[in-house]
Amino acid sequence: MWSFSNISTNIDEWLRSFLNPTWTMVAEMVIVGICVISLFAVLGLVLVLMERKVSAWIQIRLGPNRVGPKGILQSFADTLKLLVKEGMTPDGSDKFLFNFAPLLAIIVAMLLMAPIAFAKDFHMWDLNIGVLYVSAVSSISVISILMAGWASNNKYSLMGAMRSGAQIVSYELSAGLSILTIVVLCGSLNLNDIIQSQVDGWWIFKGHLPVLISFVIFIIAVTAETNRAPFDLAEAESELTAGFHTEYSGMKFALFFLAEYVNVFIVCAIGATLFLGGWMPFHIGNWTDFNHVMDYVPSSLWFFGKTFFLIFLIMWFRWTFPRLRIDQLLNLEWKYLLPISMVNILLVTLMAILGWHF
Amino acid sequence: MVEEIGTTTDGDLIINVGPQHPATHGVLHLVITLNGETIKKVEPHLGYIHRSIEKMCESLSYRQFIYVTSRMDYLSSHINNHGCALCVEKGLQIEVPARAKVIRILMDELTRIASHELWWGAMAMDLGAFTPFFHAFRERETINDIMEETCGARLTMNYMVPGGVMLDIHPNFRQRVHDFIRLFKSKVHEYEEMVTGNIIFQNRMKGVGLLSAEDAISFGCTGPTARGSGVSCDVRKYYPYDGYEQLAFDEVLETAGDSFARYMVRIRELHQSIRIIEQLIDNIPEGDFQAKTKAVLKLPKGEFYQRVETARGEFGVYIVSEGGTTPYRIKFRSPGFSNLSALDHMARGSKLGDLVAMMGTLDLVIPDIDR
């Protein structure tokens, strides 16, 4: 009874009790909007703190520990600092594009939230082409980076933006192909159908080696797509100072920063949904008793647990690996990942036709 | 509207890396001509932190000028001081007590390890890996603590004086060096696992920044930079000072001449330095730590030159004396300056990301280049 779907149903019924259907929808949309924005803020704060704590743990230091107990309020202090800082627009920059770019980055990240199922029957938009929507909208994010790099009128920014353009456009292919393997297996683009298809086991266990390969490729590709180390060439601070956001300060910089972390969350959520069953508890085939015990763990916990596990994985990469060079980065995609993904999707198709998966 | 950004007539992009740039480990100013991501020319511009140390030395006495040299190559200040002290001793023909000689070599080698460790961390940071920096500092801090106890300083030691060392070693010195060796040996495998064996790291380093042995000689490269190209040039072997000739250690040589070879030279030098320390730490002779010298030193008229091997290469001190209490002219031959001159040759045709890696393998300390 204490699940998200009950809460949302109760709110819906309560609103319908004194509003007509149109106003109910408007009120619900406002509520959803507020929820998304607050989720954004919370995610930003939590993920930044998590990144700092994880990096501190890997780097044998303590990490933030001054503001609040164990430093948990550090992110609030940082946010406050960024909010009161002057958001400068440099002379010689293209003022409109310069100011619009961080907004676009954050809009894209917000749009991507829509089809994600956060818990059982709890999502903003039950979209029948959810997977296609996610891969389509996520490619807009490259425009904001190109825009920021170009409008800054700074050579480092421009180079960072160009690198980022080449990188994101390339890695989208493998990310798309590895997503397609799951679509082929369950025959639906709807994220809820994909989750339902994993009721008797997650795809990463059911799909044998090909799905495992596509999972690994997916993780590599989304790490590159979100510009995280070892693929952080767009902001390679030892070469390009800060890449495309060199000229940004204050809240405009914070929006890019926030968008990066929210994007990490979203790609990990998509990865968890496709390969690890989203909110679906850990089920094994027809072990009904075992599955029943697993169902006692709330579905939202399953979803966030899996997502944060993947986020931790991506953070672990960042604090372990050195950065690739731009030509090595593109070679990795075009010479290795893309051919492997193509062969892999053929294998998966064969597997789906012959019904070799569990 | 967006203005036209700085380009050459060929349409190449010119960017100023530095003086304030996170990759230059200080305030090196590089003017880079780029065609896309490919480097066409690298032009180091010096002078941003020129402090005219050589000129300052002319008005300082022979005891005082040594302290200024700590501020040149601040990562191997002991070795700089050592070279200067040796040069003055050569002029005055002071016989340094055996105890002082051993302490000096111990300090030199500890400094070399500390310097190489900082380099290792910064090198990995140049390539985008942050974590090794903290791991390197874990060991380096131990050395700094040892230095602090004996010399009273952690970075600019000013410990070597003409005639020996300023103070005797701290009673804990021997124990703490033993502790350090034990710590280092238990942790050094992490360096190999985390960085040396990493496939991304090896791809970034191998076959990049090639410097042939001939070029290394003609650019005047010394130290690990030249030894990575197969040029045997260890001053400790060729012109031994203060008893290096009695110690068993190998001159590390790699022949590939690429960034990875220079990297491996430094990593292997760490082990050689540990070997030297192990030979000496239990055999520090008893006796004076400083020879009796006059209060005011006056070098006889003439020219004196002394070279020592710092962590970065050959450091030379050239003193011209007119017989007074201050030198008439002092010239330092700093290793970083010559090593930097090879950067343009190495970097042409490679990618921008590699330039940073190459600068990392040259182990540049800017105050050493720009005196």
Chai-1 contact restraints between the chains, C-beta under 6 A:
chainA,res_idxA,chainB,res_idxB,connection_type,confidence,min_distance_angstrom,max_distance_angstrom,comment,restraint_id
A,I58,B,T131,contact,1.0,0.0,6.0,A-B,restraint_1
A,Q59,B,T131,contact,1.0,0.0,6.0,A-B,restraint_2
A,Q59,B,F134,contact,1.0,0.0,6.0,A-B,restraint_3
A,I60,B,F134,contact,1.0,0.0,6.0,A-B,restraint_4
A,G92,B,E3,contact,1.0,0.0,6.0,A-B,restraint_5
A,D94,B,V2,contact,1.0,0.0,6.0,A-B,restraint_6
A,N153,B,V2,contact,1.0,0.0,6.0,A-B,restraint_7
A,K155,B,I5,contact,1.0,0.0,6.0,A-B,restraint_8
A,K155,B,I15,contact,1.0,0.0,6.0,A-B,restraint_9
A,A229,B,G128,contact,1.0,0.0,6.0,A-B,restraint_10
A,P230,B,I200,contact,1.0,0.0,6.0,A-B,restraint_11
A,E237,B,P22,contact,1.0,0.0,6.0,A-B,restraint_12
A,S238,B,P22,contact,1.0,0.0,6.0,A-B,restraint_13
A,S238,B,A23,contact,1.0,0.0,6.0,A-B,restraint_14
A,S238,B,D126,contact,1.0,0.0,6.0,A-B,restraint_15
A,S238,B,V356,contact,1.0,0.0,6.0,A-B,restraint_16
A,E239,B,L352,contact,1.0,0.0,6.0,A-B,restraint_17
A,E239,B,G353,contact,1.0,0.0,6.0,A-B,restraint_18
A,E239,B,V356,contact,1.0,0.0,6.0,A-B,restraint_19
A,W319,B,T131,contact,1.0,0.0,6.0,A-B,restraint_20
A,F321,B,I200,contact,1.0,0.0,6.0,A-B,restraint_21
A,P322,B,L127,contact,1.0,0.0,6.0,A-B,restraint_22
A,P322,B,G128,contact,1.0,0.0,6.0,A-B,restraint_23
A,P322,B,A129,contact,1.0,0.0,6.0,A-B,restraint_24
A,P322,B,I200,contact,1.0,0.0,6.0,A-B,restraint_25
A,P322,B,F201,contact,1.0,0.0,6.0,A-B,restraint_26
A,R323,B,L127,contact,1.0,0.0,6.0,A-B,restraint_27
A,R323,B,G128,contact,1.0,0.0,6.0,A-B,restraint_28
A,L324,B,I200,contact,1.0,0.0,6.0,A-B,restraint_29
A,R325,B,K351,contact,1.0,0.0,6.0,A-B,restraint_30
A,R325,B,G353,contact,1.0,0.0,6.0,A-B,restraint_31
A,I326,B,E37,contact,1.0,0.0,6.0,A-B,restraint_32
A,Q328,B,N203,contact,1.0,0.0,6.0,A-B,restraint_33
